[in-house]
């Protein structure tokens, strides 16, 4: 009985060493694919030795199995004192134990390797150590701290911003900030709006004073003393001083809404392919919440990933169930299509529906809509290109030629050649800025 236990233990150790050897062999072969030529030679030599050791281990298994007798007697006898003793451990050198009978063929020649020959050299040990260091990856998460500008804005305007938030005056702005995934709290962003508008008021006043006393001209000298009535100059200066903070306030107030629209567009571009991926995952009948974790781990959908992370945080941190988290996610994300997906998924889970079928049907619908949307964008781009060529290339050339001909013929054009050139350059620049802004908004 004791012999059988020893044979079982030995067989177990042989199998475990075979498994360890195979894992090491697999790791070396994977690393060899991206190694340098000199390293490949050393790794190939080590792989060869490990393969031979694996063959020798495998040859020991049949003899061990033959020694084991699994037939039990009809009348079991009591265990003797020797059976209670611990089974002696096998030597650690079992993997590379030399044997006079175990030989293998290499290049047509038979050779017996000793323990010393099978051990890796110092250079090979150094290479293996370096390989393990390369495989180690450390993720460093950097904490983002608020900028000094935001700190100053909160210092002077936080109290006012808090009152506005409590009165629900900028409720739409709060929703846009949340749905656009901007790294601002409503109080901080409103404080930044006030501080920036105040700075632009000071800049506008200084600019108004400057234009009250001076005037800019395309002709030499560029800067000269302003002429005309004081009332007219004062009106221009006041207009600049008032318009600067107002325009700044409107732009900063509207920016989160524009960012939300841009984020929604990018989410909807990724959604059809993410839904196909979710359909394939749901076919394995895993927990529905794990589908979102798998999509996040792929890193292929950066904008959808942010929404899924918010969903997982509501489940893991705030303790919501999946259906409630899906309802909240449908309300807090900027994309209408993603909201419909979340609501439909919540309804399917509540009613015990077929998730793979739900994702499959929804992915087909989203792919069809995405195809139509891409066709519309292609047609719009063609029209946009024609308008751009007409306004930026053809129109300025024709207009400049007409102005030059009218000046030469003396038909009443008072502008000089330099003035005409400056007007054309400024006009083309402004048209390009408008087009670039439009393109950015369409994204």
C-alpha positions in Angstrom: 0.0 0.0 0.0 2.9 2.3 0.9 4.5 1.7 -2.5 1.3 2.6 -4.3 1.1 5.9 -2.4 4.7 6.7 -3.3 4.1 5.9 -7.0 1.0 8.1 -7.0 3.0 10.9 -5.4 5.8 10.5 -7.8 3.4 10.5 -10.8 1.8 13.7 -9.5 5.1 15.5 -9.2 6.2 14.4 -12.7 2.9 15.7 -14.2 3.3 19.0 -12.3 6.9 19.4 -13.4 5.8 18.7 -17.0 3.1 21.5 -16.7 5.7 24.0 -15.3 8.2 23.1 -18.0 5.5 23.5 -20.7 4.6 27.0 -19.4 8.2 28.0 -19.3 8.7 26.7 -22.9 5.6 28.5 -24.1 6.8 31.8 -22.5 10.2 31.5 -24.2 8.7 30.8 -27.6 6.4 33.9 -27.3 9.3 36.1 -26.3 11.5 34.7 -29.1 9.2 36.3 -31.7 10.3 39.8 -30.8 13.8 39.1 -29.6 17.0 40.3 -31.2 19.1 37.9 -33.4 21.7 37.3 -30.6 19.0 36.6 -28.0 17.2 34.3 -30.4 20.2 32.0 -30.5 20.5 31.7 -26.7 16.7 31.3 -26.4 16.7 28.6 -29.1 19.4 26.7 -27.2 17.5 26.9 -24.0 14.2 25.8 -25.7 16.0 22.8 -27.2 17.3 21.7 -23.7 13.9 22.2 -22.1 12.2 20.1 -24.9 14.6 17.2 -24.3 13.9 17.4 -20.5 10.2 17.3 -21.2 10.6 14.2 -23.4 12.6 12.5 -20.6 9.9 13.4 -18.0 7.2 12.0 -20.4 9.1 8.7 -20.7 8.9 8.2 -16.9 5.1 8.2 -16.9 4.3 4.8 -18.4 6.6 2.9 -16.0 5.0 4.7 -13.0 1.5 3.9 -14.2 2.4 0.2 -14.6 3.5 0.1 -11.0 0.3 1.4 -9.7 -2.3 -1.2 -8.8 -5.8 0.3 -8.4 -7.6 -3.0 -7.5 -8.6 -3.0 -3.9 -8.9 -6.2 -1.9 -12.4 -7.5 -0.8 -11.4 -7.5 2.9 -9.5 -4.3 3.6 -6.8 -4.7 6.1 -5.8 -2.2 8.8 -3.1 0.3 8.0 0.2 -0.5 9.5 2.4 2.0 11.3 4.5 2.5 8.2 1.6 3.8 6.2 1.1 6.6 8.6 4.5 8.0 8.0 4.9 10.9 5.7 5.7 10.0 2.1 9.3 11.0 1.4 9.6 14.0 -0.9 11.1 13.5 -4.3 14.3 15.3 -5.0 14.0 18.7 -6.6 16.2 17.7 -9.4 13.6 15.4 -10.9 13.2 17.6 -14.0 16.8 17.4 -15.0 17.8 14.1 -13.3 20.5 12.4 -15.5 19.8 8.9 -16.5 22.1 6.3 -18.2 19.2 4.7 -20.0 17.2 7.8 -21.0 18.8 9.1 -24.2 17.5 11.1 -27.1 18.5 11.7 -30.7 19.7 15.1 -31.9 21.0 15.6 -35.4 21.0 11.8 -35.9 23.4 11.3 -33.0 22.6 9.7 -29.6 23.8 11.7 -26.6 23.3 11.6 -22.8 23.1 15.1 -21.2 24.3 15.4 -17.6 22.9 17.8 -15.0 25.7 20.3 -15.5 25.1 20.4 -19.2 21.3 21.0 -18.8 21.7 23.9 -16.4 21.5 27.4 -18.0 24.7 29.4 -18.2 25.2 32.7 -16.5 24.5 34.6 -19.7 21.3 32.7 -20.3 20.2 33.4 -16.7 20.9 37.1 -17.3 18.9 37.1 -20.5 15.9 35.3 -18.8 16.0 37.8 -15.9 15.9 40.7 -18.4 13.0 39.1 -20.2 11.0 38.9 -17.0 11.6 42.6 -16.3 10.3 43.5 -19.8 7.1 41.5 -19.2 6.4 43.5 -16.0 4.1 46.4 -16.6 3.3 49.0 -14.0 0.3 51.3 -14.4 0.8 54.8 -12.9 -2.4 56.7 -12.2 -1.7 60.4 -12.0 -4.1 62.5 -10.0 -5.3 65.6 -11.9 -5.3 68.7 -9.8 -7.2 71.9 -10.5 -5.3 74.7 -12.2 -4.4 77.9 -10.5 -6.9 79.7 -12.7 -9.8 77.6 -11.5 -8.6 78.1 -7.9 -8.7 81.8 -8.3 -12.1 81.7 -10.0 -13.5 79.6 -7.1 -11.9 81.9 -4.6 -13.8 85.0 -5.8 -17.0 83.6 -7.4 -17.7 80.3 -5.7 -20.3 81.9 -3.4 -22.1 83.6 -6.3 -22.0 80.4 -8.4 -23.5 78.4 -5.5 -26.4 80.8 -5.3 -27.1 80.5 -9.0 -27.0 76.7 -8.9 -29.4 76.6 -5.9 -31.8 78.9 -7.8 -31.6 76.5 -10.9 -30.8 79.5 -13.1 -28.2 77.6 -15.2 -29.9 74.2 -15.0 -29.3 73.5 -18.7 -25.6 74.3 -18.3 -25.3 71.8 -15.5 -26.9 69.1 -17.7 -24.6 69.9 -20.6 -21.5 69.7 -18.3 -22.6 66.3 -17.0 -23.4 64.8 -20.3 -20.4 66.2 -22.1 -18.1 64.5 -19.5 -16.2 67.7 -19.0 -13.8 67.8 -16.0 -15.6 70.6 -14.3 -18.1 70.9 -11.5 -21.0 73.3 -12.3 -19.8 75.7 -9.5 -16.2 75.8 -10.9 -17.3 76.2 -14.5 -19.7 79.1 -13.6 -16.9 80.7 -11.6 -14.6 80.4 -14.5 -17.2 82.1 -16.8 -17.5 85.0 -14.4 -13.7 85.4 -14.0 -13.1 85.2 -17.8 -15.9 87.7 -18.5 -14.4 90.1 -16.0 -11.0 89.8 -17.5 -12.4 90.4 -21.0 -14.3 93.5 -19.6 -10.9 95.0 -18.6 -9.4 94.0 -22.0 -12.4 95.6 -23.7 -12.1 98.9 -21.8 -8.4 99.1 -22.6 -9.1 98.3 -26.3 -11.9 101.0 -26.3 -9.5 103.6 -24.9 -6.9 102.7 -27.4 -9.3 103.0 -30.4 -10.7 106.3 -28.9 -7.3 107.9 -29.4 -5.7 105.9 -32.3 -6.7 104.4 -35.6 -5.2 101.5 -37.6 -4.9 101.8 -41.4 -3.4 99.4 -44.0 -1.4 102.2 -45.5 1.8 103.6 -44.0 1.9 104.7 -41.3 -0.2 101.8 -39.9 -1.0 103.6 -36.6 -2.0 107.3 -36.4 -4.1 109.6 -34.3 -7.9 109.1 -34.6 -10.0 111.8 -36.2 -13.7 112.6 -36.3 -16.3 113.5 -33.8 -15.7 112.7 -30.2 -19.2 111.2 -29.9 -18.6 108.7 -32.6 -15.3 107.6 -31.2 -16.8 107.3 -27.7 -19.6 105.2 -29.1 -17.1 102.8 -30.8 -15.0 102.6 -27.6 -18.1 101.8 -25.4 -19.3 99.2 -27.9 -15.9 97.4 -27.8 -15.9 97.5 -23.9 -19.4 96.2 -23.6 -19.3 93.6 -26.4 -16.1 91.9 -25.3 -17.5 90.4 -22.0 -20.9 89.7 -23.4 -19.5 87.7 -26.4 -17.1 85.9 -24.0 -20.0 84.9 -21.7 -22.1 83.6 -24.5 -19.3 81.5 -26.0 -18.3 80.0 -22.7 -22.0 79.3 -21.8 -22.6 77.6 -25.1 -19.4 75.6 -25.2 -20.6 72.6 -23.0 -23.6 72.2 -25.3 -21.4 72.1 -28.4 -19.1 69.7 -26.6 -22.1 67.5 -25.7 -23.2 67.4 -29.4 -19.7 66.5 -30.5 -19.5 63.7 -27.9 -22.9 62.4 -28.9 -21.8 62.2 -32.6 -18.7 60.2 -31.7 -20.6 57.9 -29.4 -23.1 57.2 -32.2 -20.2 56.5 -34.6 -18.9 53.8 -32.3 -22.2 52.4 -31.1 -23.1 50.0 -34.0 -19.8 48.2 -33.7 -19.8 48.1 -29.9 -23.4 46.6 -30.1 -22.2 43.8 -32.4 -19.4 43.1 -29.9 -21.9 43.1 -27.0 -24.1 40.7 -29.0 -21.2 38.2 -29.3 -20.4 38.5 -25.6 -24.0 38.0 -24.5 -24.2 34.7 -26.4 -22.0 33.2 -23.7 -24.8 33.7 -21.2 -22.7 35.6 -18.7 -23.9 38.2 -16.2 -25.2 41.2 -18.2 -23.1 43.7 -16.1 -19.9 41.9 -17.1 -20.6 42.7 -20.7 -19.8 46.4 -20.0 -16.6 45.4 -18.1 -15.4 43.4 -21.2 -16.1 46.3 -23.6 -14.2 48.6 -21.3 -11.2 46.3 -21.1 -10.9 46.2 -24.9 -10.1 49.9 -25.2 -11.6 50.0 -28.7 -14.4 52.4 -28.0 -13.0 55.4 -26.1 -16.2 57.5 -26.0 -18.6 54.7 -25.2 -16.1 53.5 -22.6 -16.6 56.7 -20.5 -20.4 56.0 -20.4 -19.9 52.4 -19.5 -17.5 53.4 -16.7 -20.1 55.7 -15.2 -22.6 52.8 -15.4 -20.2 50.4 -13.6 -19.4 53.0 -11.0 -23.1 53.4 -10.2 -23.3 49.6 -9.6 -20.1 49.1 -7.7 -19.7 52.3 -5.8 -23.3 53.6 -5.3 -25.0 50.2 -4.9 -27.6 50.5 -7.7 -28.9 47.4 -9.4 -28.2 47.0 -13.1 -31.7 48.1 -14.2 -31.6 51.3 -12.1 -28.0 52.1 -13.3 -29.2 51.6 -17.0 -32.1 54.1 -16.4 -29.7 56.6 -14.9 -27.2 56.1 -17.7 -29.9 56.7 -20.3 -30.7 60.1 -18.7 -27.1 61.2 -18.1 -25.5 60.4 -21.5 -25.5 62.8 -24.5 -26.5 60.3 -27.2 -30.1 59.6 -28.0 -29.3 56.2 -29.6 -27.3 55.1 -26.5 -30.1 56.2 -24.3 -32.5 54.1 -26.3 -30.1 51.1 -26.1 -29.9 51.5 -22.3 -33.7 51.8 -21.9 -34.3 48.8 -24.2 -31.7 46.7 -22.3 -33.3 47.6 -19.0 -36.7 46.6 -20.3 -35.4 43.3 -21.7 -33.7 42.4 -18.4 -36.9 43.2 -16.4 -39.1 41.1 -18.7 -36.6 38.2 -18.9 -36.1 38.6 -22.7 -33.4 37.1 -24.9 -30.3 39.4 -24.6 -28.4 38.0 -27.6 -31.5 38.5 -29.8 -32.0 42.0 -28.4 -28.4 43.0 -29.2 -28.5 41.4 -32.6 -31.6 43.2 -33.7 -30.4 46.5 -32.3 -27.0 46.2 -34.0 -28.7 45.6 -37.4 -30.8 48.8 -36.9 -27.8 50.8 -35.8 -25.7 49.6 -38.7 -28.4 50.6 -41.2 -28.8 54.0 -39.6 -25.1 54.5 -39.6 -24.9 53.7 -43.3 -27.6 56.3 -44.1 -25.8 58.8 -41.9 -22.5 58.2 -43.7 -24.2 58.7 -47.1 -25.7 62.0 -45.9 -22.3 63.2 -44.7 -20.7 62.3 -48.0 -23.3 64.3 -49.9 -22.9 67.2 -47.5 -19.1 67.1 -47.9 -19.4 67.4 -51.6 -21.8 70.4 -51.4 -19.5 71.9 -48.7 -16.5 71.5 -51.0 -18.2 73.3 -53.9 -19.3 76.2 -51.7 -15.7 76.5 -50.3 -14.1 76.6 -53.7 -16.6 79.2 -54.9 -16.2 81.5 -51.9 -12.5 81.1 -51.1 -10.9 80.5 -54.5 -13.0 81.9 -57.3 -14.9 84.8 -55.7 -11.9 86.7 -54.2 -10.0 86.5 -57.5 -13.0 87.8 -59.5 -13.7 90.6 -57.0 -10.1 91.7 -56.8 -9.9 91.9 -60.6 -13.1 94.0 -60.7 -11.9 96.4 -58.0 -8.6 96.8 -59.8 -10.3 97.5 -63.2 -12.7 100.0 -61.5 -9.8 101.8 -59.9 -7.8 102.0 -63.1 -10.9 103.3 -65.1 -11.7 105.8 -62.4 -15.2 104.6 -61.7 -15.3 105.9 -58.1 -13.2 103.2 -56.1 -11.3 105.3 -53.5 -9.3 102.3 -52.1 -5.6 102.0 -52.9 -4.0 98.8 -54.3 -2.6 98.0 -50.8 -6.0 98.5 -49.3 -7.7 96.2 -51.8 -5.0 93.5 -51.1 -5.5 93.8 -47.3 -9.3 93.6 -47.7 -9.1 90.5 -49.8 -6.6 88.8 -47.4 -8.8 89.6 -44.4 -11.9 88.4 -46.2 -10.4 85.1 -47.2 -9.0 84.6 -43.6 -12.4 85.3 -42.1 -14.2 82.9 -44.5 -11.6 80.2 -43.6 -12.2 80.7 -39.9 -15.9 80.4 -40.4 -15.5 77.2 -42.4 -13.1 75.7 -39.8 -15.5 76.6 -37.0 -18.4 74.9 -38.9 -16.3 71.8 -39.5 -15.4 71.6 -35.8 -19.0 71.9 -34.8 -20.1 69.2 -37.2 -17.7 66.8 -35.5 
